[in-house]
Structure formats: structure tokens, C-alpha cells
Amino acid sequence: VSAIGYPDDMETFNKWWPADVHLIGKEINRFHSLIWPAMLMSVGLPLPKKIFAHGWLTVNGQKISKSLGNAIDPREYVKKYGNDVVRYYLVRDIVFGKDGDFSEENLVKRLNSDLANDYGNLLHRTLAMIVKHFDAQIPGIGELEELDKKLLENYEKTKQTYTELMDRYRITEALEVLWQFIGDLNKYFDEAKPWILAKEGNKERLGTVLSLVTESIYKIATLVSCVMPNSSKEIYSRLSVNEGFTEKFLEGWNILKGHKVVHGEPLFKKIEKIEKEIQKPQKSNKQGDKPMEKQENVVSQAENVVSLEELIDIDYFKKVDLRVAKIISAEKVEKSEKLVKLQIDLGELGTRQIVAGIAQYYKPEELVGRLIVVVANLKPAKLMGIESKGMLLAAKKNDKLTLLTVSGEIEPGAKIS
């Protein structure tokens, strides 16, 4: 609290305290949830409204340790890819509050797919057409067609869901919802076919389509500004918006009519040759006074050490409902390199839909008819906007993944214990 003015600058202190969320690492939860609040109460200061403990990171599936030499410096990745890209990847791929794995390869995939392709490219195409056909001035929204009305309805639902999830600190899910809308916005652009409207000389309809897309991107930039402030500011600048991020611009339409736009360079630079761009974390040569040759042996031995995760008792394990399931159908999730959508038969529990990140290891047609093991009592979650009611189990080592199956004939829904 002294960092925000206490006790010398109470005006500044009262502006920032009590905090809406006090964010801590989970390893110091005991101190910050018990001892520190008691210290605050002893001097008559209010407690933070909520304490949120974030998880730990692994790197490429391994624990971060000096012996493995796989510690990462986030500043290097920020310098390489930009602050917003790193921020987006961390909260999109790693569920806020849980442990997660940092992979530069996955970061680059998010950059290429979500940011450069889906988000940045749509902005680039739209502004290019406004510059070419409307002298770089947003023409405004005219009469709405059914396709336009559906887009506006979609936005309202997206905004409401996104806001509710953010208020509950479910940031990963909120971004999934927002990027689903970005995907729908790209689909709207393709279905409206502005290039054909331009060729036909239908400027009124062309203006409406381009204005709706531009204002949708503007609202997206406002919603995601808490995660990617720099790119949102850049979008504001290209749309000649001088105000800061504010909720009032999330309401209403035709608010950018007449604004001058700047086309500019692509908002996000796509990495074409991923394998050349990615570098493995450098092994540290700091092992006390040991020479580098001996240190390499230490690292080699450390890689062969198997460590257990936190031990659990039998009662905790009994809470997990493991069942045999039969895969009825399987299909790849559109715009995802990893996800497969499965329909499974759980016997007396009925049929369910689950989503699994196994597309890189199995073709959908190879999965149909298999008996697999699933966690049946997992809370439903949404991946790429698709609800998943359960989780299949698989074993993975290095680059190989194998589904857990059962031998012999057994009915779907059988309980595993």
C-alpha cells in the first residue's frame, strides 16, 4: 500500500484502494489471505474486495528450473513479438487462475491465426476499400438488410456475454466469445461481398457494409483494450478517434460517420517461417563454479528425473467420475488446427459432445467407433465457442499422444474405478 501513497499521499491512496482485485501468486495465498488482511485491519485500512491467485507456468511441458536451463525472460518475447501479442497469448491459451504451459510455437500460431489473419487482416481489407472507394472517409450506415440486422444482434449478445465473463475474471472464455464474433464478422464480410458491390457501383450498400464492419472492429478494439491496449490505441488512431477507451462507444451505431481513416501497415505481422523464428530457451551456464562441460551432464541427468505432482487422497480421487465412452462421430473444428468435436455415447448417461485438442494426432475418421476413457463429471466449458461436456484422457510424451482405451468388450457408460 505504500507504493500507492499510504500514509503520505492519502488522496492518491484513496483513489486506488481498496482494490477491486488483489492479484497474487498461489504459493503466497496463505500470507495474503490471512496474515496481511489482519495487518490491514490492525491499522484500520479496508481489505481488498477480492483476492485472486494466479497459477504457475511450465515451458514446453517442463517445469521451469535452473538445472534444465529453461527459464524464460518475457521481455525478450515482448521485444520480438510485441507486448500485446504476448499478453493476448498468455490469457487466451492459459486459463486465468490455473497453471499453464508457455510455448513459443503456440504463441506464434495465435499471432498468425487469431491476430494477423482473423483480426488484423479484416481491418486492413476494410480500410483499404474505404480509402479507395470513399476517399478515406467512413460513409456511414444506410438502410439495413437482414444480414446486417443479424450482425447487430450477434454483437449485442457477444458484448453481454463477454462483459459477464470478464466481470467474473473468466478472461480466456471471454476472449473465445469475442473471437467467435470476429469470425462471424469475417463471414459477414465474405457474404456481403463488398468487392462485387464496388464493381457494380452500388455505393450506398457498399458504404453500409464497410461502415458496419469498421464500427464493429472499433467496438472490438474497445472491448479488448484491457488485454491489448497498444493495438486498440492504434485502431483508434487509424479511425481518427481521439477519446480514450470508454463504455459509451459500445452502444449505438453510425458514430464514426465522416471520420477519416488511415490504411497503414498490417496491424500484426504474420510469421511465415515458424520454425526459423522460434528459438529454444538458452541453457544457463551458471551452475556454481562448475565448468560448462560438467553442467551439460547435470542437465542431462535432470531430464531423466521423474517428479510426482501433488499427492491426493482416495476420497479426492473418488470425486472424479471416469467412464467408458464410445465415439459416435468426429469432425474437425473450423478454424482450429488442434480441436476435434466428438459425439460420444455414455450409455445410461446419454450422448454428449466433447471437444478435444487431438487433431494433430488423429484424423476424425480414425476415431469413430473407439472406446475411450472420459471424465464425465467435469464442468462444461466452451472451446472456440463450442460447448464441451467432459474430457477424454490421453497419454503424451514428447511429440506422441495416445488415447486411453479399454481392452475387451464393455458397454459404453461403464464406470472406471
C-alpha positions as CSV (number, residue, x, y, z in Angstrom):
1,V,0.0,0.0,0.0
2,S,3.0,2.3,0.5
3,A,3.6,2.2,-3.3
4,I,0.2,3.9,-3.9
5,G,0.7,6.7,-1.4
6,Y,0.0,5.4,2.1
7,P,0.4,7.1,4.5
8,D,1.9,10.3,3.0
9,D,-0.4,10.8,0.0
10,M,-3.8,9.7,1.1
11,E,-5.5,11.3,-1.9
12,T,-3.7,9.0,-4.3
13,F,-4.1,6.1,-1.9
14,N,-7.8,6.5,-1.7
15,K,-8.1,6.6,-5.5
16,W,-6.6,3.1,-5.8
17,W,-7.6,1.5,-2.5
18,P,-9.4,-0.7,-1.7
19,A,-8.5,-2.7,-4.8
20,D,-11.3,-4.4,-6.8
21,V,-8.9,-7.4,-7.2
22,H,-5.7,-8.1,-5.4
23,L,-3.7,-10.5,-7.7
24,I,-1.1,-12.8,-6.1
25,G,0.8,-16.0,-6.9
26,K,-0.9,-19.1,-5.5
27,E,2.2,-20.0,-3.5
28,I,1.7,-17.0,-1.2
29,N,-2.0,-17.3,-0.8
30,R,-1.8,-18.1,2.9
31,F,0.0,-14.9,3.8
32,H,-2.1,-12.6,1.6
33,S,-5.4,-14.2,2.6
34,L,-4.8,-14.4,6.4
35,I,-1.8,-12.5,7.7
36,W,-1.8,-9.4,5.5
37,P,-5.6,-8.7,5.9
38,A,-5.0,-8.9,9.7
39,M,-2.2,-6.3,9.3
40,L,-4.5,-4.0,7.3
41,M,-7.3,-4.4,9.9
42,S,-4.9,-3.6,12.7
43,V,-4.3,-0.1,11.2
44,G,-7.9,0.5,10.2
45,L,-7.4,0.1,6.4
46,P,-10.1,-1.6,4.3
47,L,-9.5,-5.0,2.8
48,P,-9.3,-5.7,-1.0
49,K,-12.7,-6.6,-2.4
50,K,-11.3,-9.9,-3.8
51,I,-8.1,-11.9,-3.8
52,F,-7.3,-13.8,-6.9
53,A,-4.4,-16.3,-7.0
54,H,-2.8,-17.0,-10.4
55,G,-1.2,-20.3,-11.4
56,W,2.3,-21.4,-12.3
57,L,3.9,-21.7,-15.7
58,T,5.8,-24.6,-17.3
59,V,7.8,-24.2,-20.5
60,N,7.2,-26.7,-23.3
61,G,5.7,-29.1,-20.8
62,Q,8.6,-28.9,-18.4
63,K,8.9,-27.3,-15.0
64,I,11.0,-24.1,-15.0
65,S,14.3,-24.8,-13.3
66,K,17.9,-23.7,-13.2
67,S,19.1,-27.2,-13.8
68,L,17.1,-27.5,-17.0
69,G,18.2,-24.0,-18.1
70,N,14.7,-23.3,-19.5
71,A,13.9,-20.1,-17.7
72,I,12.3,-17.5,-20.0
73,D,12.6,-13.8,-20.0
74,P,9.2,-12.3,-21.0
75,R,11.0,-9.1,-22.1
76,E,12.7,-11.0,-24.9
77,Y,9.3,-12.2,-26.3
78,V,7.8,-8.7,-25.9
79,K,10.7,-7.3,-27.9
80,K,10.4,-10.0,-30.5
81,Y,6.6,-10.1,-31.0
82,G,5.2,-7.0,-29.2
83,N,3.6,-6.5,-25.8
84,D,0.0,-7.0,-27.0
85,V,0.8,-10.4,-28.7
86,V,2.4,-11.8,-25.6
87,R,-0.4,-10.5,-23.3
88,Y,-3.1,-12.0,-25.6
89,Y,-1.4,-15.4,-25.9
90,L,-0.9,-15.7,-22.1
91,V,-4.6,-15.0,-21.2
92,R,-6.0,-16.8,-24.3
93,D,-4.1,-20.1,-24.0
94,I,-3.7,-20.2,-20.2
95,V,-6.9,-20.2,-18.2
96,F,-6.6,-17.3,-15.7
97,G,-6.1,-18.7,-12.2
98,K,-4.8,-22.1,-13.4
99,D,-1.4,-23.5,-14.2
100,G,-0.4,-23.3,-17.8
101,D,2.3,-24.1,-20.3
102,F,4.3,-21.5,-22.3
103,S,5.1,-22.5,-25.8
104,E,6.6,-20.1,-28.3
105,E,5.3,-22.2,-31.1
106,N,1.7,-21.8,-29.8
107,L,2.3,-18.1,-29.3
108,V,3.3,-17.8,-33.0
109,K,0.2,-19.8,-34.0
110,R,-2.1,-17.5,-32.1
111,L,-0.3,-14.5,-33.6
112,N,-0.8,-15.8,-37.2
113,S,-4.3,-17.2,-36.8
114,D,-6.2,-15.0,-34.3
115,L,-4.4,-11.7,-34.6
116,A,-2.8,-11.4,-38.0
117,N,-5.4,-13.3,-40.0
118,D,-8.8,-13.0,-38.3
119,Y,-8.4,-9.6,-36.6
120,G,-5.7,-7.5,-38.3
121,N,-6.4,-8.7,-41.9
122,L,-10.1,-7.8,-41.6
123,L,-9.2,-4.3,-40.5
124,H,-6.6,-4.0,-43.3
125,R,-9.1,-5.1,-46.1
126,T,-11.9,-2.9,-44.8
127,L,-9.8,0.3,-44.5
128,A,-8.3,-0.3,-47.9
129,M,-11.7,-0.3,-49.5
130,I,-12.8,2.9,-47.6
131,V,-9.7,4.7,-48.8
132,K,-10.2,3.5,-52.4
133,H,-14.0,4.0,-52.8
134,F,-14.8,6.7,-50.3
135,D,-11.8,9.0,-50.3
136,A,-10.7,7.6,-46.9
137,Q,-13.9,8.8,-45.2
138,I,-16.3,6.4,-43.4
139,P,-19.5,6.8,-45.4
140,G,-22.0,5.8,-42.7
141,I,-24.7,3.2,-42.3
142,G,-27.7,3.3,-44.5
143,E,-30.7,1.0,-44.8
144,L,-30.2,-2.3,-43.1
145,E,-30.8,-5.7,-44.7
146,E,-31.5,-8.9,-42.9
147,L,-27.8,-9.9,-42.9
148,D,-26.9,-6.6,-41.2
149,K,-29.6,-7.0,-38.5
150,K,-28.3,-10.4,-37.7
151,L,-24.8,-8.9,-37.3
152,L,-26.1,-6.3,-34.8
153,E,-28.0,-8.9,-32.8
154,N,-24.9,-11.1,-32.7
155,Y,-22.8,-8.1,-31.4
156,E,-25.3,-7.4,-28.6
157,K,-25.2,-11.0,-27.4
158,T,-21.4,-11.1,-27.7
159,K,-21.0,-7.8,-25.7
160,Q,-23.3,-9.1,-22.9
161,T,-21.6,-12.5,-22.6
162,Y,-18.1,-11.0,-22.9
163,T,-18.8,-8.5,-20.2
164,E,-20.3,-11.0,-17.8
165,L,-17.3,-13.4,-18.2
166,M,-14.8,-10.5,-17.7
167,D,-16.7,-9.5,-14.5
168,R,-16.1,-13.0,-13.2
169,Y,-12.4,-13.0,-14.3
170,R,-13.0,-15.7,-16.8
171,I,-10.8,-14.0,-19.3
172,T,-9.9,-16.9,-21.5
173,E,-13.6,-17.8,-22.1
174,A,-14.4,-14.1,-22.7
175,L,-11.7,-13.9,-25.5
176,E,-13.1,-17.1,-27.0
177,V,-16.5,-15.5,-27.2
178,L,-15.1,-12.3,-28.7
179,W,-13.0,-14.1,-31.3
180,Q,-16.1,-16.1,-32.3
181,F,-17.7,-12.8,-33.1
182,I,-14.6,-11.8,-35.1
183,G,-15.0,-15.0,-37.1
184,D,-18.7,-14.2,-37.7
185,L,-17.7,-10.6,-38.7
186,N,-15.3,-12.1,-41.3
187,K,-18.1,-14.3,-42.5
188,Y,-20.4,-11.3,-42.8
189,F,-17.7,-9.5,-44.9
190,D,-17.5,-12.5,-47.2
191,E,-21.3,-13.0,-47.5
192,A,-21.9,-9.2,-48.2
193,K,-19.2,-9.3,-51.0
194,P,-18.2,-5.7,-50.9
195,W,-15.8,-6.2,-53.8
196,I,-18.8,-7.1,-56.0
197,L,-20.8,-4.1,-54.7
198,A,-17.9,-1.9,-55.7
199,K,-17.7,-3.5,-59.1
200,E,-21.4,-3.0,-59.6
201,G,-21.3,0.6,-58.5
202,N,-23.7,0.1,-55.6
203,K,-22.0,2.6,-53.3
204,E,-24.9,3.0,-50.9
205,R,-24.9,-0.7,-50.0
206,L,-21.1,-0.8,-50.1
207,G,-20.9,2.1,-47.7
208,T,-23.3,0.4,-45.2
209,V,-21.3,-2.9,-45.3
210,L,-17.9,-1.2,-44.8
211,S,-19.2,1.1,-42.1
212,L,-20.8,-1.8,-40.2
213,V,-17.5,-3.7,-40.3
214,T,-15.5,-0.7,-39.3
215,E,-17.7,0.2,-36.3
216,S,-17.7,-3.5,-35.3
217,I,-13.9,-3.5,-35.3
218,Y,-14.0,-0.3,-33.3
219,K,-16.2,-1.9,-30.6
220,I,-14.0,-5.0,-30.6
221,A,-10.9,-2.8,-30.0
222,T,-12.7,-1.1,-27.1
223,L,-13.7,-4.4,-25.5
224,V,-10.3,-6.0,-25.9
225,S,-8.4,-2.8,-24.8
226,C,-7.8,-4.2,-21.3
227,V,-5.8,-7.1,-22.9
228,M,-4.3,-5.4,-25.9
229,P,-4.1,-1.6,-25.2
230,N,-1.5,-0.7,-27.8
231,S,-3.2,-2.3,-30.8
232,S,-6.5,-0.8,-29.6
233,K,-5.0,2.7,-29.5
234,E,-3.6,2.1,-33.0
235,I,-7.0,1.2,-34.3
236,Y,-8.5,4.3,-32.6
237,S,-5.8,6.4,-34.3
238,R,-6.5,4.9,-37.7
239,L,-10.2,5.7,-37.3
240,S,-9.5,9.3,-36.1
241,V,-10.9,8.6,-32.7
242,N,-9.3,10.8,-30.1
243,E,-11.2,9.8,-27.0
244,G,-9.9,7.1,-24.6
245,F,-11.5,3.7,-24.2
246,T,-15.0,4.2,-22.8
247,E,-18.1,2.1,-22.5
248,K,-20.3,4.7,-24.1
249,F,-18.9,3.8,-27.6
250,L,-20.0,0.2,-27.1
251,E,-23.6,1.4,-27.5
252,G,-25.2,2.7,-30.7
253,W,-24.1,2.7,-34.3
254,N,-23.2,5.3,-37.0
255,I,-21.0,7.1,-34.5
256,L,-18.0,7.1,-36.9
257,K,-19.7,8.5,-39.9
258,G,-17.5,11.1,-41.6
259,H,-14.3,10.0,-39.8
260,K,-11.1,10.0,-41.8
261,V,-9.3,6.7,-41.9
262,V,-5.6,5.8,-42.3
263,H,-4.9,2.4,-44.1
264,G,-1.4,1.9,-42.8
265,E,0.7,-1.3,-42.4
266,P,-0.9,-4.6,-41.3
267,L,-1.7,-4.3,-37.6
268,F,0.0,-7.6,-36.8
269,K,3.0,-9.1,-38.7
270,K,2.4,-12.7,-39.7
271,I,5.3,-15.1,-39.1
272,E,5.7,-17.1,-42.3
273,K,8.5,-19.5,-41.3
274,I,7.7,-20.5,-37.8
275,E,10.5,-23.0,-37.3
276,K,13.1,-20.4,-38.1
277,E,11.5,-17.8,-35.8
278,I,11.3,-20.0,-32.8
279,Q,14.3,-20.4,-30.5
280,K,14.5,-22.8,-27.6
281,P,15.3,-21.3,-24.2
282,Q,19.0,-21.0,-23.7
283,K,20.6,-23.2,-21.2
284,S,22.2,-21.2,-18.4
285,N,25.9,-21.7,-17.8
286,K,25.6,-20.7,-14.2
287,Q,26.0,-23.8,-12.0
288,G,28.1,-22.5,-9.2
289,D,31.7,-22.9,-10.1
290,K,31.2,-25.9,-12.4
291,P,32.6,-25.7,-15.9
292,M,30.2,-25.8,-18.8
293,E,31.1,-29.4,-19.8
294,K,30.1,-30.7,-16.4
295,Q,26.9,-28.6,-16.3
296,E,25.7,-30.3,-19.5
297,N,25.9,-33.6,-17.7
298,V,23.8,-32.2,-14.8
299,V,21.2,-31.1,-17.3
300,S,21.1,-34.5,-19.0
301,Q,20.6,-36.2,-15.7
302,A,17.9,-33.8,-14.6
303,E,15.9,-34.6,-17.7
304,N,15.6,-38.2,-16.6
305,V,14.3,-37.4,-13.2
306,V,10.6,-38.1,-12.8
307,S,8.7,-35.9,-10.3
308,L,5.2,-36.5,-9.0
309,E,2.6,-33.9,-8.9
310,E,0.9,-33.0,-5.6
311,L,-0.4,-36.2,-3.9
312,I,-4.2,-36.6,-3.3
313,D,-6.1,-38.9,-1.0
314,I,-8.6,-41.6,-2.1
315,D,-11.6,-39.5,-1.2
316,Y,-10.5,-36.8,-3.6
317,F,-9.9,-39.3,-6.4
318,K,-13.4,-40.8,-5.9
319,K,-14.9,-37.4,-6.8
320,V,-13.7,-38.0,-10.4
321,D,-16.3,-39.9,-12.4
322,L,-14.4,-41.9,-15.1
323,R,-16.5,-43.6,-17.7
324,V,-16.1,-45.7,-20.8
325,A,-17.4,-43.8,-23.9
326,K,-17.9,-44.8,-27.5
327,I,-17.2,-42.2,-30.1
328,I,-20.2,-41.9,-32.4
329,S,-18.9,-39.2,-34.7
330,A,-15.9,-36.8,-35.0
331,E,-15.2,-33.7,-37.0
332,K,-12.5,-31.0,-37.0
333,V,-13.5,-27.7,-35.5
334,E,-13.5,-25.0,-38.2
335,K,-10.6,-22.5,-38.0
336,S,-8.7,-24.6,-35.4
337,E,-5.6,-26.6,-36.0
338,K,-5.9,-28.6,-32.8
339,L,-9.6,-29.2,-31.9
340,V,-11.9,-32.1,-32.8
341,K,-15.6,-32.1,-31.9
342,L,-16.8,-35.5,-30.8
343,Q,-20.2,-37.0,-30.1
344,I,-19.9,-39.8,-27.6
345,D,-22.2,-42.5,-26.2
346,L,-22.1,-42.8,-22.4
347,G,-24.7,-45.5,-22.0
348,E,-27.2,-44.6,-19.3
349,L,-25.8,-41.1,-19.2
350,G,-26.9,-40.5,-22.8
351,T,-24.9,-38.9,-25.6
352,R,-22.7,-35.9,-25.2
353,Q,-20.5,-33.6,-27.1
354,I,-16.9,-33.1,-26.1
355,V,-14.1,-31.0,-27.7
356,A,-10.5,-32.3,-27.6
357,G,-7.2,-31.0,-28.8
358,I,-6.2,-34.1,-30.7
359,A,-6.5,-33.0,-34.4
360,Q,-2.7,-33.1,-34.8
361,Y,-2.6,-36.8,-33.7
362,Y,-5.8,-38.4,-35.1
363,K,-7.9,-38.0,-38.2
364,P,-11.6,-37.7,-37.4
365,E,-12.4,-40.9,-39.3
366,E,-9.9,-42.8,-37.3
367,L,-11.8,-42.0,-34.1
368,V,-15.3,-43.3,-34.8
369,G,-16.2,-46.5,-33.0
370,R,-13.3,-46.3,-30.5
371,L,-13.9,-47.0,-26.8
372,I,-12.2,-44.2,-24.8
373,V,-12.0,-43.1,-21.2
374,V,-13.6,-39.7,-20.3
375,V,-14.1,-37.6,-17.2
376,A,-17.9,-37.5,-17.1
377,N,-18.5,-35.0,-14.2
378,L,-16.3,-32.2,-15.5
379,K,-18.0,-28.8,-15.6
380,P,-19.0,-27.8,-19.1
381,A,-16.6,-25.4,-20.9
382,K,-16.6,-23.6,-24.3
383,L,-13.7,-24.0,-26.7
384,M,-13.8,-21.8,-29.8
385,G,-17.4,-21.2,-28.9
386,I,-18.3,-24.9,-28.9
387,E,-19.6,-26.4,-25.6
388,S,-17.7,-29.4,-24.3
389,K,-19.3,-31.6,-21.6
390,G,-16.5,-33.8,-20.4
391,M,-12.8,-34.6,-21.2
392,L,-11.2,-37.6,-22.8
393,L,-8.0,-39.0,-21.3
394,A,-4.7,-39.4,-23.2
395,A,-1.1,-40.1,-22.6
396,K,1.6,-37.8,-24.1
397,K,5.3,-37.9,-24.2
398,N,7.4,-35.6,-26.3
399,D,5.5,-35.3,-29.6
400,K,3.5,-38.6,-29.3
401,L,-0.1,-38.7,-28.0
402,T,-2.2,-41.8,-27.4
403,L,-5.8,-42.1,-26.3
404,L,-6.6,-44.1,-23.3
405,T,-8.7,-47.0,-24.3
406,V,-10.1,-50.2,-22.8
407,S,-9.5,-53.8,-23.9
408,G,-12.2,-56.4,-24.4
409,E,-16.0,-55.8,-24.9
410,I,-17.6,-53.5,-22.5
411,E,-20.7,-51.3,-22.7
412,P,-20.5,-47.5,-23.0
413,G,-21.1,-45.8,-19.7
414,A,-19.3,-48.4,-17.6
415,K,-17.8,-46.8,-14.6
416,I,-14.0,-47.0,-14.1
417,S,-12.6,-47.3,-10.6
